Amino acid sequence: MSQNPAAAPGARNLITDVPGLKVGQAGDAAVRTGVSVILPDERAVAGCDVRGGGPGTRETDALAPENLVEAIDAVVLSGGSVYGLAAADGVVAWLGAQGRGYGLVSAAGVPRSPVVPSAILYDLANGGDKAWGEDSPYRRLGREAVLAAGLDVELGTAGAGYGAMAGGLKGGTGSASIVTADGISVGALVCVNAFGSVVAPGGRTFWAAPYEVGDEFGGLGAAGLAAAADDWGLAKSDPKARMNTTIACVATDVALTPAQARRVAIMAQDGLARAIRPVHAPFDGDVVFALSTARRLLGAQADFTVARIGALAADVLARAVARGVHAAQGWPGSRSWRDLQG
């Protein structure tokens, strides 16, 4: 339940409550996979933090504050493990055709270079049809997702979380937002494919329960939160390297520098620790992006405001994790949160 009545979710309780952002999703039911694209209206400052032991990423080095490029054109989250990195190709091609991207020089016949950082999760062993030979579906799915970009976001079995598993439960795509009394907007989008469990052992209570607003993921409260040491409940029983990953993007409308955006991404990772137990393991590839649409000035108390945004992002990301699993629909042989008793 909300601890601050002056702060509340935005109108949609989605990352798209942050002004200047759209999200596109595409999925393939036969393959049991999908792609999510976070698309700013204009180039946006971004940062990234990688905590998992087995990440799969593209263009994350470009986000380092000391490097040349200070803004990105989109963020892509995808299923498909290494094959899913091709989803960014479809997004880059579409952006380039629109004349969007970074341009070191401006001359006829020289295309701009869209900067599209991306991260992938592993969903190759979920029973879908992966016999794609040399032509994986991810470039197509990336293009379909960016073409579908809008303000609505489907939660659960959708987008890059389509084929995900959250410990022993069906994982999925989650999103949430918060708007403070002084108008700062913060949102999160996450695709939950964790090794760890999102619920406490022996019940249905989400680890993120203390941060829930209203009954956005069941309204069970926090009374069921308890666990003995080394009791991971519904964590995956047979984790393997690179087969578990939670990938996310948090966003704010406050103008940030690349270094400040990275600090927000670092702080937002704590949201995963509040919602998943254990997390950031050797088998996980956990990655969090942070971006700024710069619709509001940072103000005089810059460091304090960055700290506020990072703390809000962690709470919102924890809520988004639970919302994604709460909404997920399984398929034969998988178990969803709604199948739990208690």
Buried (B, 14 or more C-beta within 10 A) or exposed (E): EBEEEEBBBBEBBBBBBBBBBBBBBBBBEEBBBBBBBBBBEEBBBBBBBBBBBBBBBBBBEBBBBEEEBBBBBBBBBBBBBEBBBBBBBBBBBBBBEEEBBBEEEEEEEEEBBBBBBBBBBBBBEBEBEBEEEEEBBBBBBBBBBBEBBEEEBBBBBBBBBBBBBBBBBBBBBBBBBBBBEEEBBBBBBBBBBBBBBBBBBBBBBBBBBBBBBEEBBBEBEBEBBEBEEEEBBBBBEEBEEBBBBBBBBBBBBBBBBBEBBBBBBBBBBBBBBBBBBBBBBEBBBBBBBBBBBBBBEBEEEBEEBBBBBBBBBBBBBBBBBBBBBBBBEBBEEBEBBBEBEE
